[in-house]
């Protein structure tokens, strides 16, 4: 599919991206670099969509419908500990989820498509802010589908622990929908020896920490998957002072939007009760919008499986969906599509997604590019 020289170029692109990661909504240099590579390939593109997003187009030899292929662009606030020669040069920022590989794969798919003879167009969607802020929704709200009409969309995510290049395409749910919250308890505060003179934000936070687990254990059907996790709890600064504020942040996960809304309501109810129990005021803020679950549509699921076989790739067996989230699901609320897991090879200590010793496996670039390109070609051929 891709000659060795092209793969060498793609590896150099991936490693450059790895050295210069940028956080969600700050992908300016990343976008400029991708724009330069698209220009190098001779592809027309539009930048600045939903922030730092780009959409390029590979045009077929004759007119026809269009499909989309998507890659995410942003990195994470993690300090890299790989000691690789191309390790991150940006302190406390790292491509610890493989988005550097995803962008490179999409460029590789474009190179394959440029060699093909097909009817229609393939839009290449480079999406910012997947890790935070809902970049897919930002691009949609900026009119992406009006400017780049596409009837289907396909994407992938590398997956440590699955053999490099092996493809897994789920039946239905792939990744959970998510919602994040910030909860604050406040009181007058005071001396630890006179707790009767103030409410206690730390105590409210403790009540919330234990009480919110009932949101899953006692209010969600045991046969349905749901997760509530408090990821941070900050408050207090001395042994003998009751602080004026405690802040908790957390995430909700489920495979149905209705369940996410139910979990939001339980967070609010438990927060209110926890505040009352410890004499505090409270405030609660959720993300502006839910991150929709990623659920493959049947026809597009079958297309990706056929594409894997057409590309000579190994199809992995059944695999449980992940409670991790990906806002690719927001695209799927507008158009049908499918999302695959692409094997990243063996997983060692601290080398999983969102860990400081993770690195994208360059051996997956070729298979990933072939999978996306073949998915687009098959989808267009089925029109």
N, C-alpha and C positions, 0 to 999 in steps of 0.2 A: 504493500500500500504506500508506504513512505520510504524513500531511499535512505541509506545510512547518512548521507550528507544532511538531509532534512532533519532526521532525528538528532544529529549532533547539534544542529542549529537550535532545535527546540529545547534540548537539554541546557544549552547556554542561556536561552531565554528564561527557562524555569529557575535556574540558579541565580540569575540576576534579580528576578522578582523576589526570590527568597531572601536575598541580601538587603532588600529595601522594602520591608513590609510597612503597611500603613493601616491605622485603625479605621473602623467604620465611619463613614462620612468625611474621612480625611485622605481619600485615595487619589489625591491630585497627581502626584508623581507617577503612581501606578497607571492612572488613566493616560497620562502623556506617553508613557512607555508603550502601552498597548496600542495607542494611536499611531506611534511611529512604526511599530511592527506591522500594523494593518496597512499603512501606507507602503511599507517595504514589499508587502504582498500584492499591492495594487488594488486593494479593496476599498470601495467607497464606504464611508461611515459617518455617523453623526454622534457627536460627543455632548456631554452635559445634560444627559437625560436623567431626571430624578436625582440630581446631584452630580456625581462623577461617573455615571453610567454611560456606556457606549453601545451602539448597535451598528454592526457592519452587515453588508449583504453580499453573498455570493450568488450571482445571477446565472441561471441556466441558459442553454443555447436557444431556448424558445420560451414564450410566455406560459404562464400557468399559475397555480396556487403557490402559497408560501408557507413554510414551516419554520419554527424557531429552535435554536439550540442555545442553552444557557450555561454560563460559568459565573461563579462568584469571585469577588476581588479582594475582600478585606482580610485583615489579619487580627491577631488577638493580643491582649495586654499580658503577655507571658515573657519571662526572661529565658532566652534560649540557652540550653546546656548541651549542645551537640559536639562542639569543637570542630565542626566541619569547616573547610576552607572558605565555603560560601555562606557561613552562618550570618545571622542578622547583624547588620551594622547599626540598627536603631535600638537603643537601650530599651529594655522592657517591652518590646514589640516583636512579635514572631509570627510567621506563617505556620502555626501549630495545628492547622486543620486542613492543609493541603490546597488552599485556594490558589497558591502559586502554580500547582500542578493542574488545577482545573482550567485556569486561564490558558496555560500552555497547550493543554489537550484541545481546547476550542480553536486555537490557532492551527494546530495540526489537522483538525477536522476540516478547516477552511482550505488547507493545502490539498487535502485529498479531494474535496469537492471541486476545486479548480481544475482538476484533471478529468473530471467526469463529464458525461453527456446526458443532461437531464432537462426536463421541462419544469419551469417554476423558479422560485427563489428560496434561498435559505438565509434567514436572518440570524446573525450571531449576537447574542445578548450577553454583554459583559456587565454584570450587576454589582453595584456597590452595596455596602451596609447590610450584608446578610446576617452577620453576627449580632448586630444591634440595629435598632431603628427601622427595620422593615424596608430594606432597599427595593424589594420587588414591588411593594405597594407604592413606593415613591416613584418608581418608573411608570407604573400603571397610571397613577394620578397625573403624571406629566404627559399623558397621552401617547404612550409608547405603542399601544395596539392600534390607535387611530393612524399613526404615522407609518407603522410597520405591521400591517395586517398579516396575521398568521393564523392558520386554522388549528395547528397543533404545536406543542412544544415538548422538547426532550432535554433531560439533564442527567447528571451523574454525581456521585460522591465517592471518593476513594475510601476504602474500608480496611484498616489494619486487622490482621488475623485471618483474612481471606487470601488465598494464593494470588500472587501478582498477576494481574490481567484477567483473572476469573471474573465473570459477570453474574450478578444476582439481580433478578427482576421480580419484585414481589407481586403477589396477587392482592390488589387492593392497598391497604395501608402500608406505608413505607416508613414514615417518620411522624412523630406526634405534632399536633398543634401546640402552641405555647402562649403563655401570657405572663408577664413579669409585674411585680408590684413593689412599692416602697411604702412602708408603714412607720409612722412616728407616734410615739407616746410622749406626752409632755406633762410636767407638773411644776410646782413652785421650786422643788428641790430644797435641800437643807442639810443639817447636821445628822449624821448617822445615829446619834443618840436620841433624836426626837422624831422618829418616823411618823408619829401621830400628827405632826404639823404639816405634812405634805403627802401628796400621792407619790407612788414609786414607779417610775417608768421602767426600771429594770424588772421589777416584779410583774408588771403588765406584759413585758416582752416574754418573760418566762411562761406566764399563763398562755400566751399566744402560741409559743413554741410547742407546748404539749397539746393544747386544745385543737390546733389546726389539723393535727393528724387524724382527728375524727372526721374531717371533711372527706377523707377517702375511706377510712375504716368503717364508718357508720352512716355515710350518706350517698355513697356511690355503689352501684350494683357490683358485687364481688366478681362477676363475670366480665366486667368492663375495666380496661386499663386506665389508671389515672395516677398522677404523682403530684404531691405538693412538697416542695423543698425550700426551707429557709437557708439562704446561702451566706448571709452576713447578719451579725447582731452587734451593733456598736452602741456603747453608752458607758458613762462613768469614767473617772480618771483618778480616783483616790479611794483608799479603804474606808475613810470616815466621812464620806460625802454621798448623799443621795442626789444623783444628777437630775438636771432639769429635762433631759431628753434621752430617749433611746430610739435607735432607728434599726429596723429590720428590712431586709430585701429578700425576695424569693421568686420562685418560678412555679408555674402550674403547667402540667402536661397532660394531654389526652388525645385520643384519636377522633373525637367528635367535637365540633364547635359547641354543641349544646352542653356537653360535659364541662368544657372550659368555662362557659358562662355560669354553670352551676357552682363550680369551684370558686369563681370570683365572688359569688354571693355568699358562700361559706366563709371566705376570708374576711369579708366585711362583717358578718355576724359575729365571728369569733373575736375580731379586733374590738368590736363594740363591747362585748362581754368582758374581755381581758382588761380593757380600760376601766370599766366600772368596778371590777373586782379590786383594783389597786388605786382607785381614786385619781385617774389620769384623764386628760383630754387626748384625743387621737385624730390623726389624719391619714388618709389612705389614697394612694395614687396608683393607677394601673397604666400600662402602655396604652397609647391612644387606640390601637386596634389589635385584635387577636392575630397571631401568626397562624394561618390556617394549616391543618394537617396535610401532609403529602399523601395523597391517595391516587394510585395509578388507575387510569381508566382502561377498561378491558382491551379495546382495540389497540390502543397505543402500547399497552403492556406487551401484547402479542407481537407488535411491530418491533419493539426493542429486542425481544427474544429471537425473532427471525433475523434481526440485524446482527446479533452476536454470532449466530451460526454462519451467516453470510460472510462475516469477517474472519471466520475460522477461530473464534474465541471459545473458551470453555464456559459453559453455563453451569453455575453452581446450583446445588439443590435448594430445597425450601429453607428459608431463614426467617426468624422472627423479626417483626418490625422493630424499629428503634424508638425509644422514648425521647431521643434527641430530636431537635426541631430544625427545620429548614424552611425559609419563607418561599421556596419554590412552590409551596402549596398555594400561595396567593395567586400565582399565575394560573394554577389549575382551577381556581374559582371562576376564571374567565374563559379559558379554552381547555380542551382535553389534552392530556399529555401523559408522560411516564418518566420515571426517575429510577436509575439503576445504581447499585453499589458495585464499585470496581475494586477488585482486590489490590491491596497495597503490600502484601507479603506478610511475613511473620511479625508478630508483635512482642517486643521485649519489655522490660521494666521501663516505665515512663516514656514509652514510644508510641502510646496510643494518641488518638485525637485529643487536642487541648492539653497535651503534656509537653514538658520542656525539652525532651529528647526525641520528639517526633521529627520525622523527615519524610517528605513525599518520595515515593519510589519512582525514579526516572524510567524504570522498565515498564511502568504502566502507561507512559505517555502514548506510545504507539497503539496499544490495544484500546485505550480510551478514545483516541482520535478516530480509529476505525469504527468503533461502536457508534459514536455520535454521527459520523458521516453516513454510515450505512443506515442508521435510523432515519435520517432526513431523506436519503435517496429512496428507501422503501416507502416512506410515507407519501412522497410525491408521486411515486409510481402507482400507488393505490388509488389515485384520484380518478 
